[in-house]
Amino acid sequence: MDSAFFVQESVPLIDRMGRENHSDFDNNTYNNCTNDYCVDDNDYVDMMEQHMLPNLYECVLIGMHVLVFAVGLVGNALVCVAVYSNPTMRTVTNYFIVNLAVADFMVILFCLPPTVIWDVTETWFMGMALCKIVLYFQTVSVAVSVLTLTFISVDRWYAICFPLKFKSTTSRAKTAIFIIWLLALMFDIPELIVLTTVPKDLRVKVVYFTQCVPSWTYQAEMTFNTLKIVLLYTFPLLFMSVAYFQIVRVLWKSENIPGHSETVNIHTQTNNACTNFNKRRLTLANTTTQSQLRSRRKAAKMLVAVVLMFAFCYFPVHLLSILRYTINIPQTDITAALAMISHWLCYANSAINPLIYNFMSGKYRKEFERTFGWCVGRKPRPLQHFQPRTSSTYTCQFTAVTGSVTTPRSEIIPLSVSSIPEYEY
């Protein structure tokens, strides 16, 4: 997340401290100092360590990162458990949501702690191998997130706007998830190759202020980061905006489920019992259609909220990256704080998605409650098992009159047209 480009210039601060504390030294004494700052080596190291201690705003941001760490791990784990434990939730959209949760869980677990340490101490302590792995996986997780959100929008766009031309299946979803990870892993390979640790040029050999940065030229770095902003933020958001605009337009202008129709035959010349059953069947069919339409609208709202939150949380870090290449950003406490806040927002996005599912999806909320109940020792409520369509029937016998001919007939009428909604939220 470009942490290295917003660190403060720490050594000049130490330079000032050293010279101020030793202003009484004469020229001969200063010229015989063992380091550039005219202090004992041990005192020099102590000064660096003192400088790396978190100040007030950094302590607040550390607490915010701890909160994101806890909420993100628990929330994303609950998403995976909810879909795994309830077969009725294993829909195409939920497969993509689980994929998003897995990426968020891993980036919070493996990338958040070293990034916080790096931001606060301005030092990469984890060595060359983790320098490559952590920063590489940060970009991979962002790519997985944005590609997953894009694939969800494509799937919903075709399923809702072109229902007769496209059939959404779990096998297609699994194939799409494989492609998402393959593309994400391949995208950041160039940066993986050039990432390296660069120690600060100090007279005392310590790891302090070592940075994890790519070793390519400034022009190459600017080109690659611009490419990341365009391919992993700008273009996907534009595409998703168009897709969800079309989805919202279709779902909110229609009173029926696109591509679905209910055919109910009502016989006018029947006895009252048969007519009543046919009317009841028509009412149930209309009720089911409206219920499924409401479910799809709720699902669309939830997915739009996830996309908007992604756009909001990743905007500051991309904006700072653009400003870094266009203007000379002064290295001050304010810019350092803004950098930490922008990094926190990226991780907060990984933690907030489960909260969106909880507030906007009844099914996820019920599954979260079941899982929490199981964790604290309460007996969880049994899962609902839905009956298949037309599980109960009624045989209606009547007499049809055509001219002077009377013909006895019978009709099997379903008492229930309820079934598992295609999308229930």
Summary of the structure (lengths in Angstrom):
residues: 425
radius of gyration: 30.7
end to end distance: 34.0
largest distance: 130.9
contacts: 1263
relative contact order: 0.13
helix: 68%
strand: 7%
